[in-house]
Amino acid sequence: TIGVEVFNMFDVQNSITNTWVRDVYSKRQSAVPNYLSPRVFNVRLSMKF
Protein backbone atom coordinates (compact mmCIF):
# COMPACT_ATOMS: atom_id res chain seq x y z
CA THR A 1 0.00 0.00 0.00
CA ILE A 2 1.06 3.56 -0.65
CA GLY A 3 -0.24 6.48 1.39
CA VAL A 4 0.27 10.24 1.34
CA GLU A 5 -0.11 12.51 4.38
CA VAL A 6 -0.12 16.30 4.43
CA PHE A 7 0.45 18.01 7.76
CA ASN A 8 -0.47 21.70 8.13
CA MET A 9 -2.07 21.72 4.68
CA PHE A 10 -2.93 25.45 4.75
CA ASP A 11 0.54 26.48 6.04
CA VAL A 12 -0.90 28.27 9.09
CA GLN A 13 1.45 29.24 11.91
CA ASN A 14 -0.33 27.73 14.91
CA SER A 15 1.07 28.71 18.27
CA ILE A 16 1.00 25.79 20.70
CA THR A 17 2.71 27.26 23.79
CA ASN A 18 4.48 30.37 24.96
CA THR A 19 7.94 30.65 26.44
CA TRP A 20 8.05 33.42 29.01
CA VAL A 21 11.16 35.60 28.99
CA ARG A 22 11.90 38.01 31.84
CA ASP A 23 13.87 41.23 31.41
CA VAL A 24 16.49 41.50 34.17
CA TYR A 25 16.45 45.28 34.49
CA SER A 26 12.75 46.14 34.18
CA LYS A 27 11.43 42.80 35.55
CA ARG A 28 8.85 42.68 32.76
CA GLN A 29 7.80 39.39 31.17
CA SER A 30 7.24 38.83 27.46
CA ALA A 31 5.68 35.83 25.75
CA VAL A 32 7.55 34.24 22.82
CA PRO A 33 5.25 31.83 20.92
CA ASN A 34 6.33 28.30 19.95
CA TYR A 35 4.93 27.37 16.55
CA LEU A 36 4.04 24.01 15.07
CA SER A 37 6.11 22.65 12.20
CA PRO A 38 5.67 24.11 8.72
CA ARG A 39 3.90 22.25 5.94
CA VAL A 40 5.17 18.68 5.69
CA PHE A 41 4.45 15.98 3.10
CA ASN A 42 4.90 12.33 4.03
CA VAL A 43 4.78 9.37 1.70
CA ARG A 44 4.30 5.96 3.26
CA LEU A 45 5.02 2.63 1.63
CA SER A 46 4.24 -0.65 3.37
CA MET A 47 4.58 -4.20 2.07
CA LYS A 48 3.65 -7.59 3.49
CA PHE A 49 5.44 -10.77 2.56
N, CA, C and O atoms as a MOPAC input file, in Angstrom:
PM7 MOZYME 1SCF
protein

 N      0.84600 1    -1.18500 1     0.00000 1
 C      0.00000 1     0.00000 1     0.00000 1
 C      0.88800 1     1.24400 1     0.00000 1
 O      1.99200 1     1.24400 1     0.54300 1
 N      0.38500 1     2.27100 1    -0.60800 1
 C      1.06200 1     3.55600 1    -0.64900 1
 C      0.10100 1     4.60600 1    -0.10200 1
 O     -1.06000 1     4.66300 1    -0.50600 1
 N      0.58800 1     5.43200 1     0.81500 1
 C     -0.23800 1     6.48100 1     1.39100 1
 C      0.49100 1     7.81400 1     1.37600 1
 O      1.72100 1     7.86300 1     1.40700 1
 N     -0.27700 1     8.88900 1     1.32800 1
 C      0.27400 1    10.24100 1     1.34300 1
 C     -0.39500 1    11.01000 1     2.46900 1
 O     -1.61800 1    10.98600 1     2.60300 1
 N      0.41000 1    11.69400 1     3.28100 1
 C     -0.10700 1    12.50800 1     4.38400 1
 C      0.39300 1    13.93700 1     4.21300 1
 O      1.54400 1    14.16900 1     3.84500 1
 N     -0.48900 1    14.88100 1     4.48400 1
 C     -0.12000 1    16.29700 1     4.43100 1
 C     -0.41900 1    16.89600 1     5.80400 1
 O     -1.56900 1    16.94100 1     6.24100 1
 N      0.62800 1    17.35100 1     6.46900 1
 C      0.45400 1    18.01200 1     7.76200 1
 C      0.49900 1    19.51600 1     7.55100 1
 O      1.31000 1    20.01200 1     6.76900 1
 N     -0.36700 1    20.24000 1     8.24300 1
 C     -0.47100 1    21.69500 1     8.13300 1
 C     -0.69800 1    22.08500 1     6.66900 1
 O      0.08700 1    22.82900 1     6.08000 1
 N     -1.77700 1    21.56900 1     6.10300 1
 C     -2.07000 1    21.72300 1     4.68300 1
 C     -2.19200 1    23.19000 1     4.26200 1
 O     -1.80800 1    23.53300 1     3.14400 1
 N     -2.70600 1    24.04900 1     5.11400 1
 C     -2.92500 1    25.44700 1     4.75300 1
 C     -1.76700 1    26.34500 1     5.16000 1
 O     -1.85600 1    27.56500 1     5.02300 1
 N     -0.67500 1    25.75800 1     5.66200 1
 C      0.54200 1    26.48300 1     6.03600 1
 C      0.24500 1    27.61800 1     7.01800 1
 O      0.71000 1    28.74300 1     6.83700 1
 N     -0.53600 1    27.31100 1     8.06200 1
 C     -0.89500 1    28.27300 1     9.09200 1
 C      0.09900 1    28.15200 1    10.23700 1
 O      0.45900 1    27.04400 1    10.63600 1
 N      0.53800 1    29.27800 1    10.76100 1
 C      1.44700 1    29.24000 1    11.90800 1
 C      0.61700 1    29.15800 1    13.18300 1
 O      0.15500 1    30.17600 1    13.69800 1
 N      0.43300 1    27.95100 1    13.68500 1
 C     -0.33200 1    27.73000 1    14.90800 1
 C      0.60400 1    27.77000 1    16.10400 1
 O      1.59500 1    27.04200 1    16.16000 1
 N      0.27800 1    28.62200 1    17.04900 1
 C      1.06800 1    28.71300 1    18.27200 1
 C      0.55100 1    27.67300 1    19.25600 1
 O     -0.64600 1    27.63200 1    19.53800 1
 N      1.44700 1    26.82600 1    19.78700 1
 C      1.00000 1    25.78600 1    20.70300 1
 C      1.26900 1    26.15700 1    22.16100 1
 O      0.46200 1    25.84200 1    23.03500 1
 N      2.38400 1    26.81900 1    22.43000 1
 C      2.70500 1    27.26100 1    23.79100 1
 C      3.46400 1    28.57500 1    23.71500 1
 O      3.84900 1    29.03000 1    22.63800 1
 N      3.67000 1    29.16700 1    24.86200 1
 C      4.48000 1    30.37200 1    24.95800 1
 C      5.64200 1    30.12900 1    25.90500 1
 O      5.48700 1    29.48200 1    26.94100 1
 N      6.79500 1    30.64600 1    25.54500 1
 C      7.94100 1    30.64700 1    26.43700 1
 C      8.03800 1    32.04500 1    27.03100 1
 O      8.11100 1    33.03500 1    26.30200 1
 N      8.03700 1    32.11800 1    28.34400 1
 C      8.05200 1    33.42000 1    29.01000 1
 C      9.49200 1    33.83700 1    29.29200 1
 O     10.26900 1    33.09200 1    29.88900 1
 N      9.82600 1    35.04900 1    28.84500 1
 C     11.16500 1    35.59800 1    28.99300 1
 C     11.06300 1    36.81900 1    29.88800 1
 O     10.21300 1    37.68300 1    29.67100 1
 N     11.93400 1    36.89600 1    30.90400 1
 C     11.90400 1    38.01100 1    31.84300 1
 C     13.09800 1    38.92600 1    31.60200 1
 O     14.23500 1    38.47100 1    31.47700 1
 N     12.81400 1    40.23200 1    31.54100 1
 C     13.86800 1    41.22600 1    31.41400 1
 C     14.48200 1    41.45600 1    32.79300 1
 O     13.76000 1    41.67300 1    33.76600 1
 N     15.80400 1    41.40900 1    32.87900 1
 C     16.49000 1    41.50100 1    34.16600 1
 C     16.33800 1    42.88500 1    34.78000 1
 O     16.12700 1    43.01200 1    35.98700 1
 N     16.44200 1    43.91300 1    33.95900 1
 C     16.44900 1    45.28100 1    34.49200 1
 C     15.05500 1    45.79300 1    34.82300 1
 O     14.85100 1    46.36500 1    35.89300 1
 N     14.09700 1    45.60000 1    33.93300 1
 C     12.75200 1    46.14000 1    34.18200 1
 C     11.81600 1    45.13200 1    34.83300 1
 O     10.71200 1    45.49800 1    35.23700 1
 N     12.22600 1    43.88000 1    34.94400 1
 C     11.42600 1    42.79600 1    35.54800 1
 C     10.09700 1    42.57900 1    34.82500 1
 O      9.13300 1    42.09800 1    35.42200 1
 N     10.04800 1    42.93000 1    33.55600 1
 C      8.85000 1    42.68500 1    32.75600 1
 C      8.96500 1    41.32800 1    32.07200 1
 O     10.06600 1    40.87800 1    31.75400 1
 N      7.83000 1    40.68000 1    31.84900 1
 C      7.80400 1    39.38700 1    31.17000 1
 C      7.20500 1    39.55300 1    29.78000 1
 O      6.26800 1    40.32700 1    29.58400 1
 N      7.74800 1    38.82700 1    28.82900 1
 C      7.23700 1    38.82800 1    27.46200 1
 C      7.03500 1    37.38900 1    27.02000 1
 O      7.81600 1    36.50200 1    27.36500 1
 N      5.98300 1    37.17200 1    26.25600 1
 C      5.68200 1    35.83400 1    25.74800 1
 C      6.26400 1    35.67400 1    24.34900 1
 O      6.04000 1    36.51400 1    23.47800 1
 N      7.01200 1    34.59100 1    24.13700 1
 C      7.55000 1    34.24000 1    22.82000 1
 C      6.84600 1    32.95800 1    22.39400 1
 O      7.02700 1    31.91600 1    23.02400 1
 N      6.02700 1    33.02100 1    21.31000 1
 C      5.25300 1    31.82600 1    20.92300 1
 C      6.12100 1    30.73500 1    20.30800 1
 O      7.10500 1    31.01100 1    19.62100 1
 N      5.73000 1    29.48400 1    20.57500 1
 C      6.33400 1    28.30500 1    19.94700 1
 C      5.34800 1    27.81900 1    18.89300 1
 O      4.19300 1    27.52800 1    19.20200 1
 N      5.80200 1    27.73300 1    17.66000 1
 C      4.93100 1    27.36600 1    16.55200 1
 C      5.06200 1    25.89000 1    16.20600 1
 O      6.07900 1    25.25400 1    16.48000 1
 N      3.99800 1    25.36200 1    15.59300 1
 C      4.03800 1    24.00800 1    15.06700 1
 C      4.93600 1    23.97200 1    13.84200 1
 O      5.35200 1    25.01800 1    13.34500 1
 N      5.23100 1    22.79400 1    13.36200 1
 C      6.11300 1    22.65300 1    12.20100 1
 C      5.44200 1    23.22800 1    10.95000 1
 O      4.21500 1    23.30000 1    10.87600 1
 N      6.24900 1    23.63200 1     9.97600 1
 C      5.66900 1    24.11000 1     8.72000 1
 C      5.05000 1    22.96100 1     7.93800 1
 O      5.02500 1    21.82200 1     8.40500 1
 N      4.55800 1    23.26400 1     6.76300 1
 C      3.89700 1    22.25400 1     5.93700 1
 C      4.84800 1    21.09700 1     5.65000 1
 O      5.99500 1    21.30000 1     5.25200 1
 N      4.34900 1    19.87900 1     5.85800 1
 C      5.16800 1    18.67600 1     5.69100 1
 C      4.37600 1    17.65400 1     4.87000 1
 O      3.19300 1    17.42200 1     5.11700 1
 N      5.04600 1    17.05700 1     3.89800 1
 C      4.45400 1    15.98100 1     3.10000 1
 C      5.14000 1    14.67500 1     3.46900 1
 O      6.36800 1    14.60600 1     3.49800 1
 N      4.36900 1    13.65800 1     3.74600 1
 C      4.90400 1    12.33300 1     4.03000 1
 C      4.34200 1    11.33500 1     3.02200 1
 O      3.15900 1    11.37000 1     2.68200 1
 N      5.19800 1    10.46500 1     2.56300 1
 C      4.77700 1     9.36600 1     1.69700 1
 C      5.10700 1     8.07100 1     2.43000 1
 O      6.23000 1     7.87000 1     2.89300 1
 N      4.11500 1     7.20300 1     2.52500 1
 C      4.29900 1     5.96200 1     3.26300 1
 C      4.14100 1     4.78000 1     2.32100 1
 O      3.20700 1     4.72600 1     1.52000 1
 N      5.04900 1     3.85000 1     2.42600 1
 C      5.01500 1     2.63100 1     1.63200 1
 C      5.11600 1     1.45600 1     2.58900 1
 O      6.06200 1     1.37400 1     3.37200 1
 N      4.15300 1     0.54800 1     2.53600 1
 C      4.23900 1    -0.65000 1     3.37100 1
 C      3.96800 1    -1.88000 1     2.50800 1
 O      3.13100 1    -1.86900 1     1.60600 1
 N      4.71300 1    -2.94200 1     2.82400 1
 C      4.57900 1    -4.19600 1     2.06800 1
 C      4.51000 1    -5.35800 1     3.05200 1
 O      5.14900 1    -5.33500 1     4.10500 1
 N      3.73600 1    -6.36300 1     2.70000 1
 C      3.65000 1    -7.59200 1     3.49300 1
 C      4.13900 1    -8.75300 1     2.65000 1
 O      3.80100 1    -8.87300 1     1.47200 1
 N      4.92500 1    -9.59100 1     3.25900 1
 C      5.43900 1   -10.76600 1     2.55900 1
 C      4.85600 1   -12.02200 1     3.16200 1
 O      5.16700 1   -13.12400 1     2.71100 1

